[in-house]
Amino acid sequence: MKDTLILGIESSCDETAAAVLKNGREVLSNVIYSQIDLHTVYGGVVPEIASRKHIEKVIPVVDKALQEANVTLSDLDAIAVTYGPGLVGPLLVGVSAAKSISMASHVPLVGVHHIEGHISANYIENKELEPPFACLVVSGGHSHLVVVKDYGEYEVIGKTRDDAAGEAFDKVARAIGLGYPGGPKIDKVSKEGNPEAIVFPRAKVGESVYDFSFSGLKSAVLNYLNTCEMKGESYNQADVAASFQKAVVDVLVDHSMHAIQEYGFKKFAIAGGVASNSTLRTAMEKACSKRGVEFYHPSPIYCTDNAAMIACAGYYEFQKGVRSGLDLNAIPNLKLGER
């Protein structure tokens, strides 16, 4: 049986990435150009700067991915590209590059949903994992609790009503002087703090037990800091970070375990940038083990934005017969399950 080679391209935010996968789960190359240093000075991603850098880097990154995989465009079976959700400018760069390469090389094009990519990252290192299972996707822009019914078939049972978990991490990190990116910095400094030092709220959305809300938690941290400032009192940065992180993790674990119990899942996965958080991984592993549920998570390199996950998702869409035309466009607010 002939091997299937997929080139993945990802540019939804501030990483320009390309990867080549064989048969959906074997990574032949995974090249990532990160723009973190460019955006750190601004305290977050500046879309116009990100777009310009993507234009500059996308073709060299694709060339490097093909070179490392030791394949040519004529060897490829399909080109998978993120077309939403994300920042419209960066998305357009990746989509335009993928369409151009597809047209020039006569290789089929497959548009991939960014969150589907994050979920699919779990297949790369967990060869035995197959649907159905539940997955928590937590990143800078997303907090989704998803039922993975089959490859390419999803039901979103919970999502954020305001700030995504990663967004809250970034805002709190900025407020306590850690800077950008907030997630890894809070994770690191929290190890020196006491997670029980300050009691921050755990928000519940009354009419939807699986939805998330982190805006109130973020406000509670800011109010705590303002109160300390008004009283002329100092605060312990590590304690604030650890207490905030515990409040986020408690809610993510609580909602996930509630879903596992109600739906009867025996397999549970996490994905997205926040899925590389060590406290979240440890808490989820413990909670799943207690309930006899198999727990899956990607390595940190496959949690943050990368093209291997897009190529993986693209492989399963390609196998189902999904093809995108040259009219494929960037859709910044694309919903999971839409086409």
Disulfide bonds with the S-S distance in Angstrom:
none
